[in-house]
Amino acid sequence: MDYVQAAIDHQAWIIMVINGLIAGWLAGLLLGGGGLIRNLLVGLIGAVVGGYLVSVGLLRLPYDFDAFVPYGNQIVVSTVGAMLVVIVARFLGGR
């Protein structure tokens, strides 16, 4: 692997972590609390869940959020996925 490809791979991981933080933070604001680590984990899991829902056609965005915010579509999809993760966790946990 050359240096350019390694830098691209690192950049993708950094973007994914920042996306997860933002999505977890937004889900925490909308559904209630959580710390930094919890928000990061919920956001990262939510990104996977949201991405899966988009790939199977169960989630469609009504607008192109990338026109307003860089990576806006990814953030919205990850936030929706994070909110679903929190709701399911609360349901299974009895809260």
PDB file as gemmi writes it, atoms N, CA and C in Angstrom:
CRYST1    1.000    1.000    1.000  90.00  90.00  90.00 P 1                      
ATOM      1  N   MET A   1       0.855  -1.173   0.000  1.00  0.00           N  
ATOM      2  CA  MET A   1       0.000   0.000   0.000  1.00  0.00           C  
ATOM      3  C   MET A   1       0.901   1.236   0.000  1.00  0.00           C  
ATOM      4  N   ASP A   2       0.607   2.160  -0.870  1.00  0.00           N  
ATOM      5  CA  ASP A   2       1.421   3.367  -0.928  1.00  0.00           C  
ATOM      6  C   ASP A   2       0.914   4.420   0.062  1.00  0.00           C  
ATOM      7  N   TYR A   3       1.656   5.490   0.189  1.00  0.00           N  
ATOM      8  CA  TYR A   3       1.337   6.520   1.178  1.00  0.00           C  
ATOM      9  C   TYR A   3       0.023   7.239   0.890  1.00  0.00           C  
ATOM     10  N   VAL A   4      -0.289   7.431  -0.379  1.00  0.00           N  
ATOM     11  CA  VAL A   4      -1.530   8.127  -0.735  1.00  0.00           C  
ATOM     12  C   VAL A   4      -2.735   7.288  -0.315  1.00  0.00           C  
ATOM     13  N   GLN A   5      -2.708   5.994  -0.615  1.00  0.00           N  
ATOM     14  CA  GLN A   5      -3.819   5.126  -0.240  1.00  0.00           C  
ATOM     15  C   GLN A   5      -3.944   5.038   1.282  1.00  0.00           C  
ATOM     16  N   ALA A   6      -2.829   4.992   1.985  1.00  0.00           N  
ATOM     17  CA  ALA A   6      -2.868   4.950   3.448  1.00  0.00           C  
ATOM     18  C   ALA A   6      -3.478   6.224   4.007  1.00  0.00           C  
ATOM     19  N   ALA A   7      -3.157   7.366   3.418  1.00  0.00           N  
ATOM     20  CA  ALA A   7      -3.719   8.638   3.878  1.00  0.00           C  
ATOM     21  C   ALA A   7      -5.224   8.681   3.611  1.00  0.00           C  
ATOM     22  N   ILE A   8      -5.658   8.140   2.482  1.00  0.00           N  
ATOM     23  CA  ILE A   8      -7.084   8.106   2.168  1.00  0.00           C  
ATOM     24  C   ILE A   8      -7.815   7.209   3.155  1.00  0.00           C  
ATOM     25  N   ASP A   9      -7.220   6.059   3.489  1.00  0.00           N  
ATOM     26  CA  ASP A   9      -7.831   5.155   4.455  1.00  0.00           C  
ATOM     27  C   ASP A   9      -7.950   5.812   5.820  1.00  0.00           C  
ATOM     28  N   HIS A  10      -6.919   6.512   6.258  1.00  0.00           N  
ATOM     29  CA  HIS A  10      -6.973   7.209   7.543  1.00  0.00           C  
ATOM     30  C   HIS A  10      -8.018   8.320   7.517  1.00  0.00           C  
ATOM     31  N   GLN A  11      -8.099   9.026   6.413  1.00  0.00           N  
ATOM     32  CA  GLN A  11      -9.085  10.098   6.293  1.00  0.00           C  
ATOM     33  C   GLN A  11     -10.505   9.528   6.373  1.00  0.00           C  
ATOM     34  N   ALA A  12     -10.749   8.395   5.755  1.00  0.00           N  
ATOM     35  CA  ALA A  12     -12.074   7.777   5.808  1.00  0.00           C  
ATOM     36  C   ALA A  12     -12.442   7.394   7.240  1.00  0.00           C  
ATOM     37  N   TRP A  13     -11.485   6.862   7.991  1.00  0.00           N  
ATOM     38  CA  TRP A  13     -11.747   6.507   9.397  1.00  0.00           C  
ATOM     39  C   TRP A  13     -12.016   7.746  10.233  1.00  0.00           C  
ATOM     40  N   ILE A  14     -11.270   8.800   9.994  1.00  0.00           N  
ATOM     41  CA  ILE A  14     -11.466  10.046  10.754  1.00  0.00           C  
ATOM     42  C   ILE A  14     -12.850  10.621  10.447  1.00  0.00           C  
ATOM     43  N   ILE A  15     -13.239  10.632   9.176  1.00  0.00           N  
ATOM     44  CA  ILE A  15     -14.560  11.133   8.798  1.00  0.00           C  
ATOM     45  C   ILE A  15     -15.646  10.282   9.435  1.00  0.00           C  
ATOM     46  N   MET A  16     -15.460   8.950   9.467  1.00  0.00           N  
ATOM     47  CA  MET A  16     -16.452   8.076  10.061  1.00  0.00           C  
ATOM     48  C   MET A  16     -16.597   8.334  11.559  1.00  0.00           C  
ATOM     49  N   VAL A  17     -15.490   8.551  12.258  1.00  0.00           N  
ATOM     50  CA  VAL A  17     -15.548   8.827  13.698  1.00  0.00           C  
ATOM     51  C   VAL A  17     -16.219  10.170  13.963  1.00  0.00           C  
ATOM     52  N   ILE A  18     -15.877  11.184  13.188  1.00  0.00           N  
ATOM     53  CA  ILE A  18     -16.502  12.498  13.360  1.00  0.00           C  
ATOM     54  C   ILE A  18     -18.000  12.409  13.036  1.00  0.00           C  
ATOM     55  N   ASN A  19     -18.338  11.688  11.974  1.00  0.00           N  
ATOM     56  CA  ASN A  19     -19.739  11.471  11.617  1.00  0.00           C  
ATOM     57  C   ASN A  19     -20.469  10.766  12.757  1.00  0.00           C  
ATOM     58  N   GLY A  20     -19.851   9.759  13.346  1.00  0.00           N  
ATOM     59  CA  GLY A  20     -20.451   9.039  14.466  1.00  0.00           C  
ATOM     60  C   GLY A  20     -20.657   9.930  15.675  1.00  0.00           C  
ATOM     61  N   LEU A  21     -19.676  10.793  15.953  1.00  0.00           N  
ATOM     62  CA  LEU A  21     -19.823  11.733  17.070  1.00  0.00           C  
ATOM     63  C   LEU A  21     -20.983  12.689  16.848  1.00  0.00           C  
ATOM     64  N   ILE A  22     -21.063  13.224  15.654  1.00  0.00           N  
ATOM     65  CA  ILE A  22     -22.143  14.169  15.348  1.00  0.00           C  
ATOM     66  C   ILE A  22     -23.496  13.468  15.413  1.00  0.00           C  
ATOM     67  N   ALA A  23     -23.590  12.284  14.808  1.00  0.00           N  
ATOM     68  CA  ALA A  23     -24.856  11.549  14.802  1.00  0.00           C  
ATOM     69  C   ALA A  23     -25.258  11.139  16.209  1.00  0.00           C  
ATOM     70  N   GLY A  24     -24.316  10.668  17.007  1.00  0.00           N  
ATOM     71  CA  GLY A  24     -24.613  10.293  18.390  1.00  0.00           C  
ATOM     72  C   GLY A  24     -25.020  11.495  19.221  1.00  0.00           C  
ATOM     73  N   TRP A  25     -24.348  12.622  18.997  1.00  0.00           N  
ATOM     74  CA  TRP A  25     -24.674  13.840  19.728  1.00  0.00           C  
ATOM     75  C   TRP A  25     -26.088  14.305  19.373  1.00  0.00           C  
ATOM     76  N   LEU A  26     -26.415  14.291  18.069  1.00  0.00           N  
ATOM     77  CA  LEU A  26     -27.754  14.701  17.643  1.00  0.00           C  
ATOM     78  C   LEU A  26     -28.820  13.756  18.191  1.00  0.00           C  
ATOM     79  N   ALA A  27     -28.552  12.457  18.159  1.00  0.00           N  
ATOM     80  CA  ALA A  27     -29.508  11.495  18.716  1.00  0.00           C  
ATOM     81  C   ALA A  27     -29.660  11.715  20.215  1.00  0.00           C  
ATOM     82  N   GLY A  28     -28.570  12.038  20.907  1.00  0.00           N  
ATOM     83  CA  GLY A  28     -28.636  12.333  22.337  1.00  0.00           C  
ATOM     84  C   GLY A  28     -29.457  13.584  22.619  1.00  0.00           C  
ATOM     85  N   LEU A  29     -29.325  14.591  21.761  1.00  0.00           N  
ATOM     86  CA  LEU A  29     -30.120  15.811  21.925  1.00  0.00           C  
ATOM     87  C   LEU A  29     -31.603  15.535  21.710  1.00  0.00           C  
ATOM     88  N   LEU A  30     -31.895  14.734  20.714  1.00  0.00           N  
ATOM     89  CA  LEU A  30     -33.290  14.477  20.369  1.00  0.00           C  
ATOM     90  C   LEU A  30     -33.968  13.492  21.311  1.00  0.00           C  
ATOM     91  N   LEU A  31     -33.213  12.528  21.825  1.00  0.00           N  
ATOM     92  CA  LEU A  31     -33.823  11.480  22.646  1.00  0.00           C  
ATOM     93  C   LEU A  31     -33.368  11.488  24.100  1.00  0.00           C  
ATOM     94  N   GLY A  32     -32.449  12.355  24.428  1.00  0.00           N  
ATOM     95  CA  GLY A  32     -32.006  12.454  25.813  1.00  0.00           C  
ATOM     96  C   GLY A  32     -30.652  11.830  26.052  1.00  0.00           C  
ATOM     97  N   GLY A  33     -29.837  12.563  26.720  1.00  0.00           N  
ATOM     98  CA  GLY A  33     -28.534  12.344  27.293  1.00  0.00           C  
ATOM     99  C   GLY A  33     -27.609  11.260  26.815  1.00  0.00           C  
ATOM    100  N   GLY A  34     -26.488  11.258  27.480  1.00  0.00           N  
ATOM    101  CA  GLY A  34     -25.413  10.326  27.186  1.00  0.00           C  
ATOM    102  C   GLY A  34     -24.092  11.052  27.181  1.00  0.00           C  
ATOM    103  N   GLY A  35     -23.056  10.329  27.479  1.00  0.00           N  
ATOM    104  CA  GLY A  35     -21.722  10.913  27.491  1.00  0.00           C  
ATOM    105  C   GLY A  35     -21.058  10.818  26.134  1.00  0.00           C  
ATOM    106  N   LEU A  36     -19.834  11.296  26.062  1.00  0.00           N  
ATOM    107  CA  LEU A  36     -19.083  11.338  24.812  1.00  0.00           C  
ATOM    108  C   LEU A  36     -18.875   9.938  24.240  1.00  0.00           C  
ATOM    109  N   ILE A  37     -18.427   9.002  25.061  1.00  0.00           N  
ATOM    110  CA  ILE A  37     -18.150   7.650  24.586  1.00  0.00           C  
ATOM    111  C   ILE A  37     -19.447   6.971  24.135  1.00  0.00           C  
ATOM    112  N   ARG A  38     -20.498   7.109  24.942  1.00  0.00           N  
ATOM    113  CA  ARG A  38     -21.795   6.510  24.567  1.00  0.00           C  
ATOM    114  C   ARG A  38     -22.295   7.099  23.258  1.00  0.00           C  
ATOM    115  N   ASN A  39     -22.199   8.408  23.110  1.00  0.00           N  
ATOM    116  CA  ASN A  39     -22.650   9.053  21.873  1.00  0.00           C  
ATOM    117  C   ASN A  39     -21.838   8.573  20.675  1.00  0.00           C  
ATOM    118  N   LEU A  40     -20.532   8.412  20.841  1.00  0.00           N  
ATOM    119  CA  LEU A  40     -19.686   7.929  19.751  1.00  0.00           C  
ATOM    120  C   LEU A  40     -20.096   6.514  19.357  1.00  0.00           C  
ATOM    121  N   LEU A  41     -20.273   5.632  20.333  1.00  0.00           N  
ATOM    122  CA  LEU A  41     -20.651   4.255  20.034  1.00  0.00           C  
ATOM    123  C   LEU A  41     -22.027   4.181  19.385  1.00  0.00           C  
ATOM    124  N   VAL A  42     -22.982   4.923  19.945  1.00  0.00           N  
ATOM    125  CA  VAL A  42     -24.333   4.930  19.374  1.00  0.00           C  
ATOM    126  C   VAL A  42     -24.290   5.491  17.953  1.00  0.00           C  
ATOM    127  N   GLY A  43     -23.513   6.531  17.725  1.00  0.00           N  
ATOM    128  CA  GLY A  43     -23.408   7.121  16.389  1.00  0.00           C  
ATOM    129  C   GLY A  43     -22.764   6.179  15.383  1.00  0.00           C  
ATOM    130  N   LEU A  44     -21.721   5.472  15.793  1.00  0.00           N  
ATOM    131  CA  LEU A  44     -21.069   4.535  14.882  1.00  0.00           C  
ATOM    132  C   LEU A  44     -21.971   3.343  14.566  1.00  0.00           C  
ATOM    133  N   ILE A  45     -22.631   2.809  15.582  1.00  0.00           N  
ATOM    134  CA  ILE A  45     -23.578   1.714  15.337  1.00  0.00           C  
ATOM    135  C   ILE A  45     -24.743   2.220  14.493  1.00  0.00           C  
ATOM    136  N   GLY A  46     -25.196   3.434  14.785  1.00  0.00           N  
ATOM    137  CA  GLY A  46     -26.276   4.034  14.008  1.00  0.00           C  
ATOM    138  C   GLY A  46     -25.904   4.242  12.551  1.00  0.00           C  
ATOM    139  N   ALA A  47     -24.633   4.556  12.282  1.00  0.00           N  
ATOM    140  CA  ALA A  47     -24.183   4.712  10.898  1.00  0.00           C  
ATOM    141  C   ALA A  47     -24.310   3.394  10.145  1.00  0.00           C  
ATOM    142  N   VAL A  48     -23.969   2.302  10.807  1.00  0.00           N  
ATOM    143  CA  VAL A  48     -24.100   0.987  10.178  1.00  0.00           C  
ATOM    144  C   VAL A  48     -25.572   0.651   9.956  1.00  0.00           C  
ATOM    145  N   VAL A  49     -26.402   0.869  10.983  1.00  0.00           N  
ATOM    146  CA  VAL A  49     -27.836   0.573  10.872  1.00  0.00           C  
ATOM    147  C   VAL A  49     -28.480   1.443   9.792  1.00  0.00           C  
ATOM    148  N   GLY A  50     -28.205   2.737   9.828  1.00  0.00           N  
ATOM    149  CA  GLY A  50     -28.768   3.644   8.821  1.00  0.00           C  
ATOM    150  C   GLY A  50     -28.308   3.297   7.419  1.00  0.00           C  
ATOM    151  N   GLY A  51     -27.028   2.991   7.264  1.00  0.00           N  
ATOM    152  CA  GLY A  51     -26.503   2.597   5.957  1.00  0.00           C  
ATOM    153  C   GLY A  51     -27.159   1.336   5.430  1.00  0.00           C  
ATOM    154  N   TYR A  52     -27.405   0.384   6.334  1.00  0.00           N  
ATOM    155  CA  TYR A  52     -28.092  -0.842   5.932  1.00  0.00           C  
ATOM    156  C   TYR A  52     -29.523  -0.536   5.483  1.00  0.00           C  
ATOM    157  N   LEU A  53     -30.212   0.306   6.246  1.00  0.00           N  
ATOM    158  CA  LEU A  53     -31.594   0.654   5.893  1.00  0.00           C  
ATOM    159  C   LEU A  53     -31.669   1.349   4.540  1.00  0.00           C  
ATOM    160  N   VAL A  54     -30.685   2.192   4.241  1.00  0.00           N  
ATOM    161  CA  VAL A  54     -30.639   2.855   2.935  1.00  0.00           C  
ATOM    162  C   VAL A  54     -30.352   1.834   1.839  1.00  0.00           C  
ATOM    163  N   SER A  55     -29.430   0.904   2.101  1.00  0.00           N  
ATOM    164  CA  SER A  55     -29.042  -0.056   1.065  1.00  0.00           C  
ATOM    165  C   SER A  55     -30.169  -1.017   0.699  1.00  0.00           C  
ATOM    166  N   VAL A  56     -31.045  -1.336   1.661  1.00  0.00           N  
ATOM    167  CA  VAL A  56     -32.171  -2.234   1.344  1.00  0.00           C  
ATOM    168  C   VAL A  56     -33.426  -1.461   0.951  1.00  0.00           C  
ATOM    169  N   GLY A  57     -33.355  -0.144   0.933  1.00  0.00           N  
ATOM    170  CA  GLY A  57     -34.463   0.672   0.465  1.00  0.00           C  
ATOM    171  C   GLY A  57     -35.514   1.005   1.508  1.00  0.00           C  
ATOM    172  N   LEU A  58     -35.232   0.767   2.782  1.00  0.00           N  
ATOM    173  CA  LEU A  58     -36.199   1.081   3.834  1.00  0.00           C  
ATOM    174  C   LEU A  58     -36.097   2.518   4.333  1.00  0.00           C  
ATOM    175  N   LEU A  59     -35.036   3.212   3.951  1.00  0.00           N  
ATOM    176  CA  LEU A  59     -34.836   4.603   4.367  1.00  0.00           C  
ATOM    177  C   LEU A  59     -34.436   5.409   3.147  1.00  0.00           C  
ATOM    178  N   ARG A  60     -35.216   6.458   2.883  1.00  0.00           N  
ATOM    179  CA  ARG A  60     -34.924   7.368   1.787  1.00  0.00           C  
ATOM    180  C   ARG A  60     -34.984   8.785   2.319  1.00  0.00           C  
ATOM    181  N   LEU A  61     -34.044   9.599   1.901  1.00  0.00           N  
ATOM    182  CA  LEU A  61     -34.005  10.987   2.348  1.00  0.00           C  
ATOM    183  C   LEU A  61     -34.837  11.851   1.401  1.00  0.00           C  
ATOM    184  N   PRO A  62     -35.657  12.745   1.965  1.00  0.00           N  
ATOM    185  CA  PRO A  62     -36.502  13.584   1.114  1.00  0.00           C  
ATOM    186  C   PRO A  62     -35.739  14.724   0.435  1.00  0.00           C  
ATOM    187  N   TYR A  63     -34.570  15.072   0.976  1.00  0.00           N  
ATOM    188  CA  TYR A  63     -33.772  16.179   0.446  1.00  0.00           C  
ATOM    189  C   TYR A  63     -32.333  15.734   0.290  1.00  0.00           C  
ATOM    190  N   ASP A  64     -31.571  16.496  -0.485  1.00  0.00           N  
ATOM    191  CA  ASP A  64     -30.138  16.267  -0.603  1.00  0.00           C  
ATOM    192  C   ASP A  64     -29.447  17.188   0.391  1.00  0.00           C  
ATOM    193  N   PHE A  65     -29.139  16.661   1.571  1.00  0.00           N  
ATOM    194  CA  PHE A  65     -28.542  17.460   2.626  1.00  0.00           C  
ATOM    195  C   PHE A  65     -27.080  17.804   2.349  1.00  0.00           C  
ATOM    196  N   ASP A  66     -26.449  17.103   1.395  1.00  0.00           N  
ATOM    197  CA  ASP A  66     -25.071  17.426   1.025  1.00  0.00           C  
ATOM    198  C   ASP A  66     -24.969  18.815   0.402  1.00  0.00           C  
ATOM    199  N   ALA A  67     -26.079  19.331  -0.110  1.00  0.00           N  
ATOM    200  CA  ALA A  67     -26.072  20.670  -0.703  1.00  0.00           C  
ATOM    201  C   ALA A  67     -25.921  21.746   0.370  1.00  0.00           C  
ATOM    202  N   PHE A  68     -26.296  21.426   1.608  1.00  0.00           N  
ATOM    203  CA  PHE A  68     -26.243  22.398   2.702  1.00  0.00           C  
ATOM    204  C   PHE A  68     -25.036  22.207   3.611  1.00  0.00           C  
ATOM    205  N   VAL A  69     -24.698  20.958   3.893  1.00  0.00           N  
ATOM    206  CA  VAL A  69     -23.638  20.624   4.846  1.00  0.00           C  
ATOM    207  C   VAL A  69     -22.773  19.531   4.222  1.00  0.00           C  
ATOM    208  N   PRO A  70     -21.451  19.665   4.278  1.00  0.00           N  
ATOM    209  CA  PRO A  70     -20.613  18.566   3.787  1.00  0.00           C  
ATOM    210  C   PRO A  70     -20.922  17.280   4.554  1.00  0.00           C  
ATOM    211  N   TYR A  71     -21.074  16.189   3.832  1.00  0.00           N  
ATOM    212  CA  TYR A  71     -21.431  14.881   4.399  1.00  0.00           C  
ATOM    213  C   TYR A  71     -22.797  14.917   5.081  1.00  0.00           C  
ATOM    214  N   GLY A  72     -23.654  15.818   4.675  1.00  0.00           N  
ATOM    215  CA  GLY A  72     -24.961  15.980   5.303  1.00  0.00           C  
ATOM    216  C   GLY A  72     -25.834  14.745   5.208  1.00  0.00           C  
ATOM    217  N   ASN A  73     -25.841  14.080   4.043  1.00  0.00           N  
ATOM    218  CA  ASN A  73     -26.647  12.871   3.903  1.00  0.00           C  
ATOM    219  C   ASN A  73     -26.168  11.785   4.858  1.00  0.00           C  
ATOM    220  N   GLN A  74     -24.869  11.626   4.976  1.00  0.00           N  
ATOM    221  CA  GLN A  74     -24.320  10.618   5.886  1.00  0.00           C  
ATOM    222  C   GLN A  74     -24.677  10.928   7.330  1.00  0.00           C  
ATOM    223  N   ILE A  75     -24.612  12.185   7.699  1.00  0.00           N  
ATOM    224  CA  ILE A  75     -24.933  12.571   9.074  1.00  0.00           C  
ATOM    225  C   ILE A  75     -26.409  12.302   9.372  1.00  0.00           C  
ATOM    226  N   VAL A  76     -27.294  12.646   8.438  1.00  0.00           N  
ATOM    227  CA  VAL A  76     -28.724  12.428   8.652  1.00  0.00           C  
ATOM    228  C   VAL A  76     -29.032  10.936   8.740  1.00  0.00           C  
ATOM    229  N   VAL A  77     -28.486  10.149   7.831  1.00  0.00           N  
ATOM    230  CA  VAL A  77     -28.717   8.703   7.851  1.00  0.00           C  
ATOM    231  C   VAL A  77     -28.162   8.096   9.140  1.00  0.00           C  
ATOM    232  N   SER A  78     -26.981   8.520   9.553  1.00  0.00           N  
ATOM    233  CA  SER A  78     -26.387   8.006  10.786  1.00  0.00           C  
ATOM    234  C   SER A  78     -27.193   8.418  12.010  1.00  0.00           C  
ATOM    235  N   THR A  79     -27.718   9.626  12.004  1.00  0.00           N  
ATOM    236  CA  THR A  79     -28.527  10.098  13.131  1.00  0.00           C  
ATOM    237  C   THR A  79     -29.824   9.303  13.231  1.00  0.00           C  
ATOM    238  N   VAL A  80     -30.468   9.063  12.104  1.00  0.00           N  
ATOM    239  CA  VAL A  80     -31.688   8.244  12.122  1.00  0.00           C  
ATOM    240  C   VAL A  80     -31.361   6.845  12.629  1.00  0.00           C  
ATOM    241  N   GLY A  81     -30.271   6.272  12.162  1.00  0.00           N  
ATOM    242  CA  GLY A  81     -29.861   4.956  12.640  1.00  0.00           C  
ATOM    243  C   GLY A  81     -29.545   4.964  14.127  1.00  0.00           C  
ATOM    244  N   ALA A  82     -28.871   6.020  14.602  1.00  0.00           N  
ATOM    245  CA  ALA A  82     -28.542   6.125  16.031  1.00  0.00           C  
ATOM    246  C   ALA A  82     -29.810   6.255  16.871  1.00  0.00           C  
ATOM    247  N   MET A  83     -30.774   7.012  16.374  1.00  0.00           N  
ATOM    248  CA  MET A  83     -32.030   7.145  17.109  1.00  0.00           C  
ATOM    249  C   MET A  83     -32.747   5.792  17.197  1.00  0.00           C  
ATOM    250  N   LEU A  84     -32.720   5.028  16.122  1.00  0.00           N  
ATOM    251  CA  LEU A  84     -33.321   3.698  16.146  1.00  0.00           C  
ATOM    252  C   LEU A  84     -32.599   2.788  17.135  1.00  0.00           C  
ATOM    253  N   VAL A  85     -31.274   2.879  17.185  1.00  0.00           N  
ATOM    254  CA  VAL A  85     -30.500   2.069  18.128  1.00  0.00           C  
ATOM    255  C   VAL A  85     -30.881   2.421  19.564  1.00  0.00           C  
ATOM    256  N   VAL A  86     -30.992   3.713  19.863  1.00  0.00           N  
ATOM    257  CA  VAL A  86     -31.357   4.148  21.218  1.00  0.00           C  
ATOM    258  C   VAL A  86     -32.771   3.671  21.566  1.00  0.00           C  
ATOM    259  N   ILE A  87     -33.707   3.815  20.638  1.00  0.00           N  
ATOM    260  CA  ILE A  87     -35.093   3.409  20.901  1.00  0.00           C  
ATOM    261  C   ILE A  87     -35.170   1.898  21.151  1.00  0.00           C  
ATOM    262  N   VAL A  88     -34.502   1.110  20.321  1.00  0.00           N  
ATOM    263  CA  VAL A  88     -34.512  -0.345  20.516  1.00  0.00           C  
ATOM    264  C   VAL A  88     -33.828  -0.721  21.826  1.00  0.00           C  
ATOM    265  N   ALA A  89     -32.712  -0.072  22.145  1.00  0.00           N  
ATOM    266  CA  ALA A  89     -32.019  -0.370  23.407  1.00  0.00           C  
ATOM    267  C   ALA A  89     -32.889  -0.041  24.613  1.00  0.00           C  
ATOM    268  N   ARG A  90     -33.596   1.068  24.547  1.00  0.00           N  
ATOM    269  CA  ARG A  90     -34.498   1.426  25.649  1.00  0.00           C  
ATOM    270  C   ARG A  90     -35.656   0.442  25.757  1.00  0.00           C  
ATOM    271  N   PHE A  91     -36.173   0.010  24.630  1.00  0.00           N  
ATOM    272  CA  PHE A  91     -37.274  -0.965  24.647  1.00  0.00           C  
ATOM    273  C   PHE A  91     -36.809  -2.295  25.240  1.00  0.00           C  
ATOM    274  N   LEU A  92     -35.634  -2.759  24.815  1.00  0.00           N  
ATOM    275  CA  LEU A  92     -35.132  -4.030  25.338  1.00  0.00           C  
ATOM    276  C   LEU A  92     -34.670  -3.915  26.786  1.00  0.00           C  
ATOM    277  N   GLY A  93     -34.213  -2.723  27.161  1.00  0.00           N  
ATOM    278  CA  GLY A  93     -33.744  -2.513  28.523  1.00  0.00           C  
ATOM    279  C   GLY A  93     -34.856  -2.186  29.499  1.00  0.00           C  
ATOM    280  N   GLY A  94     -36.044  -1.966  29.012  1.00  0.00           N  
ATOM    281  CA  GLY A  94     -37.165  -1.704  29.887  1.00  0.00           C  
ATOM    282  C   GLY A  94     -37.296  -0.274  30.368  1.00  0.00           C  
ATOM    283  N   ARG A  95     -36.623   0.663  29.700  1.00  0.00           N  
ATOM    284  CA  ARG A  95     -36.733   2.076  30.083  1.00  0.00           C  
ATOM    285  C   ARG A  95     -37.832   2.748  29.351  1.00  0.00           C  
TER     286      ARG A  95                                                      
END                                                                             
